[in-house]
Amino acid sequence: MNDHEIAGLLAREAGELLLELREKGLDKGVSGYQLQVMADRE
């Protein structure tokens, strides 16, 4: 696997994690600001 493929894989995985975090936060009524702070920590 070359550097570009690894970067793409990591970007996809990070995007999936952020979408999952966003969904969980919205389900709990978390504000947009709180979601941003949570995403910065992950």
N, C-alpha and C positions, 0 to 999 in steps of 0.2 A: 504494500500500500504506500503510495507516495504522499508527500506533504499536503497536496491539494485535496486528496481523498480523505486524509485524516482530518483536515480542517473542516471539510464538508460534513463529515460524520459528527464531529464535535458540535458544530453549529446546529445540526438537526436535533441532536440529543438535548442541547441547551434549550432550543425552542420548544421542544416537547415538554420539558420540565417546567418552563415558564408558563406554558398554556395550562398545564395541570395545576400549578400553583394559583394561577389566576382564577380558574374554575372553582377551586376549593375556597378561595377567598371570597368570591362573589356569592357562593352558596351560604357563607357565614355572614354576609352583609358587610364585608370589609370595604373601606373607602378606597378610592383610586390612589390616594397618597400612601395609605398603608400597604397596598399591593406593591407599589414601587419600592418601598422600604424593604418589604419581604423579599422581593426579587433581587435586590442588591445584596442581600445576605446569603442567598442560595448559590 
